[in-house]
Amino acid sequence: MTASKSVLIANSGLAGLQAALDLADSGLHVDLIESASFYPYDSASGLAPHLVNTLLLEAIKHPGIAFRSNTDLELLENKDGIIQAQLRQRPRYVDLSKCTACGDCISVCPVQVPQTDRKAIYLRKETQPGVAAIDKQGLAPCSNACPGGIPVQGYVALIGQGRFQEALDLIREHIPFPGICGRICTHPCEFKCRRLEIDAPVAIRLLKRFVTDWENKAGKEKKSKSRGKIPVLQGPPVAVVGSGPAGMAAADRLARLGYAVTVFEQLPVIGGMLSVGIPAYRLPREIISQEYDLILKTGVKLELNTPIGPQGKYTLDQLFAKGFKAVCLAVGAHQSQALQVPGEDCLGVVHGIDLLKTISLSQQTDDPQHAQTLKKILSRGAETRAVILGGGNTAMDVSRALKRLGLKEVRVLYRRTRQEMPAYAEEIEDALHEGVVMEFLTAPVRILGDSQKKAIGLECLRMQLSEPDASGRRKPVSVAGSAFKTEADLIVLAIGQALQPNFSGPQEGHAIQCDDRIRIDAHSFQTSRLGVFAVGDAVTRDKMSAIEAIAMGKKVVPLIDAFLKGQTEPVSSMQSNRPIANRSLTTAEQEFKPREISATAPLPERLTSFKEVELGYTEQQAITEARRCLICGPCSECLACEKVCKPGAINHKQTETEVKLEIGAVILPQAESAHCNLTRGLYRVDPRNILSGSAAAGRIMAALTPRPALVSIGPQIVSSCQAPRIGVFLCECEGQIAARVDLEKVGNTIKKNTGVMVVHTLGSSCTAEGIQALYEIAGREQLNRIVLAACSCCSADQVCYSCSFQRVRCRSALGLLGSQRVNPAQSDLTPLEFELVNIREQCALVHDGQAEAATRKTIALVQAALAKLSKRQEQSVEFKKPERTVLIMGQGGAADVCRELLATQDIGVGYLRSLPERIERVAGFFQVFVQGQSRQVGALVLAPQNHHEINELQRFFKEHFHDSASGARVRKNNPGVVFCDPNANKEISGASAAAQVQVWLNRARVSSQVMKPSVDPTRCRACGTCREICHCNAPQWIPQGSRISAWIDPLVCQGCGACEAWCPSGAIHSGDLNDIQLEAVLEALLR
């Protein structure tokens, strides 16, 4: 096939579909594309849905048509006389070769697409392709904003359905700390939530927290199973230094990959800053323990009180000497930054991180040193006057912790206004509610001390805000003459952290940046020392949130994995450059829905203990809050569909592809405006008008002059008489059949039959995997006949109302359709004869809930199929080479159009203005008699000028032609006769007729085996019964020596079998069932 012999048809509806079939039947290759996931049905076309569906299946099974849904035409241009097309095929996220349309995915999808009657994954039964599609318009803004890569909309949707365990499992597939993040996450997802356009964002953090609380309350029997089996740790040992969120996220993922991981933590408690930098009233220690225990159960080892570094228990050199093949540094930034003002060295000046660590360790350990240190810091007990310098979360944590320790006076000094404070808004509110005093636009310039260098207060300046600085916040500048003094016993510096100076040195072999962070390669995360990686606060300029640290821990794992495997690049499983969903919201969706408020502990209880303040949602609150989600995706990527899909058809990682074609012509709908500036090769159609599609096809055929290669014509053997070696294959239909029929019992019964070599059960026979398994077994067992008990009704090369995409896919893969009738890619095997039995509808579904009856009927139908196969006899069907000639009759305007187009092709064209004396169909040809002369042609075009001429032409045929809706079509009752309605547009009708002639004369290119009858000339009495009963004029007379006999034209026959049933002498035998087979089938059924 050359580029100039290809045709592109885009978004052209029913007209495009008919054009595709006509062009493909003429020998041209067709690329049929549709922007939607399913081919659209327009009721205005006047064609019933089931008929359109049948046409679609004909196109899908046609070897000359490449059908692509979800495909946009982006560019058309003419280069050097060749049309070049650029297509973009968007992902369907469902594999067309695997989906069985079982609907399991739809039943578990939690997303109902707003203002529609469907889920985010859906099927359209009235059109094709008959496989599911996922409505995914991009990544939900919340999911895109999550540093940890959690499909946020997914677990929110599941919570909204009350499917709490699934929601928790989904979160844990992406991060190991849902309970921790559900309490302390900075929730960047909420800042991108589109409900901000209406009222308030969905409380995503609280919903994440809820599912972990629900699990804890539900008890151990409902604990999540999402982490799967404990991995076998056989990989090289890896050391992780630091047990904070970055280090443990990395350890968790490395263990899942099979690496033996040891975590070294310098503190006496696990969790790093989670345990010592965040007060227990925000993050209860039992939550940390529960989630860290899940990681340790995978085999990760933990060594506490084990600092690493020049002054630590081990140096990096010693870790490598102990056998570790890689080291991941996740040491955090535990060193507080200095204020750089006079008096900073006074007693009573402490750093916020150090104070929080002392408080936390005094609560978590039995070491009295921490309690003594705390007592020393709070020198006046509850009367200690505390001032905290800073406006971040550390400042809030310190101030609120000191209130819980009983201090009466706690103040926060901040040099900007509340609006510029980097602390969470809710933390500021809670601090104020708990009695913390905040003084804004105040900056310290000196710490005041007494004679013993003990802090007694601060000297400060009032500030005002000027232009924004590099951080984007307005820069504070001092107000002249505003200096003042304030008293304080405890001054806490909460202005940032840095890497501990005792961790790194030149002897460790890696460089330190000027801002005291470990320098790493941005691509590989490796330090300047080979095999040493670093993540978390130790490498970033700004303090990381827990979720950002977890994300960084996840990112380093594939890099370590690639390093240990000697690979230069990790195998990426992430999708890049995904668009962000931004669908339009309807008025109904923009209804105000208030955000659910979480209960909190009462104030007196807060100030007397470190018990958790925020109490979380109830089940009903969580469901109500989750249902505020606007379903941006719409697909939430919860992956519930993927989990239930037995054939593995769902693939959420599909990406769009670009396709470039070189074509000779293109068909577009009339309304299509852009894409091209073509002056040649462009044809427009009315998508609802099937006739305009055929007309466009006719003009393209004239322009591209297809030259189809005819197959060998003559007698063809359609069945053999080899000794049967039969294989029986029972399809489970992914549980649809297996759940209702006892297939084991069926198999045990069937295998006792003579000639049955093997009985095998397939999970699904309409998938590539199922067909491959069938062929492998057929080759191994040297089978020559196959009974497939599944959902297909017959092995005929035809499409009927009961056909589905999967049934066509199955028969195509078996080589039973059109030119694929030879088993594809199986030329080394014995040719196979198939008998298909529909046990899905005829047994499983009709006897749903009656397993015994369904099983008994399945056995009977399979036995009947075996009997039919075992008695099959050799049969010959004779094909006659069609005459590539056409005679156009009539004085209608369409006649000249049709004649002009056909004249450019390899077809002999005749024209007859006057009516002939008679017309006969003889041996596959039309014999036309005019003035005593006869001429033989392969096709007729009737182009009457008016109704009088219609009536005159009509007398030659057993059909009335008053049917304007049909336009120019090959007549079903008179195959090879094309009628042009005089009421139709002559240009369209004439071009359509030309297309139909080309298609008809090319009918022998593919030899169909749709139950073709053959005639025994020794028994035929030439009574004419078959000719009278046949509605399509397939029986014709042919000479047999001195007499004539009937012959069934296999290219005309529709395979109904009426001629065989009515033949009084029994001379006709259908290609499906002879008398011997019929007796065997009846005997099998009546046993």
Order of alpha helices (4+ residues) and beta strands (2+ residues): beta-alpha-beta-alpha-beta-beta-beta-alpha-beta-beta-alpha-alpha-alpha-alpha-alpha-alpha-beta-alpha-beta-alpha-alpha-beta-alpha-beta-beta-beta-alpha-alpha-beta-alpha-beta-alpha-beta-beta-beta-beta-beta-beta-beta-beta-alpha-beta-alpha-beta-alpha-alpha-beta-beta-beta-alpha-beta-beta-alpha-beta-alpha-beta-alpha-beta-alpha-beta-beta-alpha-beta-beta-beta-beta-beta-alpha-beta-beta-alpha-beta-alpha-beta-beta-alpha-beta-alpha
